[in-house]
């Protein structure tokens, strides 16, 4: 009987040991990050960008430029590695990540959970949904009925207001063909309320301190995109984004890249 008990205890001990080894091996393999390993080995973060997404990514004097370019440069500095910018079309971004051609894609990339089977995403670094910008107090969505609201005809702001009208909200809309025309009207007091992208509103507020950003009508989160196995890189980028928010870098970059052009208003006779 004692022999059987010892055998049973031995078998149980062996089983528990095998389970423990299996779990440790599984956890160890789950946190392997070949992307970060290559970055550390090269001493370089490869950032893909599309030059046609101004003001996030563009070309200036033959070099990559824009909000996302400066943002990823600051992130690379926080990781203590150099950065190489690799021209990458938006259509080819996920394939380039999956094939190891780039480590990060940065060009105002919207969060795309349907791509989660082959990519990782940073935390949101900016929401570029439609917001209310107004001269005077901040407005809620229900207060859009109080005065005419400027929008770009056929743009996302126009779509957002049409949806609210279909839902029963009454409002007066003033249409403009271009953002330049809308900004001129808002800056010169032809209208006092507009619905624009959040980044545009940030640029308006930088130029005119009497303007305020009110309620959001839509939500469009922009993220940095990485390969699926970039576990440690994702953590490093998220930590870096948080630090850049806390030290004011992201606000400084927004003021630099999103600021609207100065306008000249005609004097009232």
Secondary structure, DSSP 8 states (H G I E B T S, - for coil): -HHHHHHHHHHHHHHHHHHHHHHHHHHHHHT--HHHHHHHHHTEEEEEE-TTBTTTBEEETTEEESHHHHHHHHHHHHTT-EEEEEE--GGGHHHHHHTTS-SEEEEEEE--GGGTTTEEE---SEE-SEEEEEESS---GGGGGSS-EEEETTSHHHHHHHHHHHTT----EEEESSHHHHHHHHHTTS-SEEEEEHHHHHHHHHH-TTEEEEEES---EEEEEEETT-HHHHHHHHHHHHHHHHTTHHHHHHHHHH-----------
